[in-house]
Amino acid sequence: MKIKIFVTLKNGVLDPQGKAIHHALENMQFSGVNDVRAGKLIELDVDDDVTDADLEKMCDKLLANTVIENYEIEKA
């Protein structure tokens, strides 16, 4: 089973990578971009018997820093 996990910074957490991307876009003369938030995509290929609870534990213990990050699990 294919799983996609999207990890993003929580609102209010500074995002230096997003700021750098935003600044670069401005320098390249792209207008209309008000803000940029960078995140990461983690793709897993897991056995069919891996449960939603297992996926949550993986995220909570390793894949996301839940103090500053949110995550969303999508089954592909």
C-alpha positions as CSV (number, residue, x, y, z in Angstrom):
1,M,0.0,0.0,0.0
2,K,1.4,3.4,-0.9
3,I,1.2,6.1,1.7
4,K,2.1,9.8,1.4
5,I,2.8,11.9,4.5
6,F,2.8,15.6,4.2
7,V,4.7,17.4,6.9
8,T,4.4,21.2,7.4
9,L,5.4,23.7,10.0
10,K,2.6,24.8,12.4
11,N,1.3,28.3,12.0
12,G,3.4,30.8,14.0
13,V,6.6,28.8,13.6
14,L,9.3,30.7,11.7
15,D,10.1,29.1,8.3
16,P,13.6,30.3,7.1
17,Q,13.5,28.0,4.1
18,G,10.1,29.5,3.1
19,K,11.5,33.0,3.5
20,A,14.5,32.2,1.4
21,I,12.3,30.8,-1.4
22,H,10.0,33.9,-1.2
23,H,13.0,36.2,-1.4
24,A,14.5,34.3,-4.4
25,L,11.1,34.4,-6.2
26,E,11.0,38.2,-5.7
27,N,14.6,38.5,-7.0
28,M,13.6,36.6,-10.1
29,Q,10.8,39.2,-10.7
30,F,7.9,36.9,-9.8
31,S,5.2,39.0,-8.3
32,G,2.0,38.2,-6.4
33,V,3.5,35.6,-4.0
34,N,2.5,36.8,-0.5
35,D,4.1,34.1,1.6
36,V,5.9,30.7,1.2
37,R,5.8,27.8,3.6
38,A,8.1,24.9,2.9
39,G,7.4,21.4,4.0
40,K,8.3,17.8,3.1
41,L,6.7,14.8,1.5
42,I,7.5,11.3,2.8
43,E,6.4,8.4,0.7
44,L,6.0,4.9,2.2
45,D,5.3,1.6,0.7
46,V,3.8,-0.5,3.5
47,D,2.1,-3.9,3.9
48,D,-1.6,-3.9,3.8
49,D,-1.8,-4.9,7.4
50,V,-0.2,-1.7,8.6
51,T,-2.9,0.2,10.4
52,D,-3.8,3.9,10.7
53,A,-2.7,3.7,14.3
54,D,0.7,2.4,13.2
55,L,1.1,5.2,10.7
56,E,0.2,7.8,13.4
57,K,2.8,6.3,15.7
58,M,5.5,6.5,12.9
59,C,4.7,10.1,12.4
60,D,4.6,11.0,16.1
61,K,7.8,9.1,17.0
62,L,10.0,9.8,13.9
63,L,8.6,11.4,10.8
64,A,7.4,14.7,12.2
65,N,8.4,16.9,15.1
66,T,4.9,17.3,16.5
67,V,6.0,20.2,18.7
68,I,6.5,22.4,15.6
69,E,5.1,20.4,12.7
70,N,1.7,19.1,11.5
71,Y,1.3,16.1,9.3
72,E,-1.3,14.7,7.1
73,I,-1.5,11.0,6.0
74,E,-2.8,10.2,2.6
75,K,-3.4,6.7,1.3
76,A,-2.6,6.6,-2.4
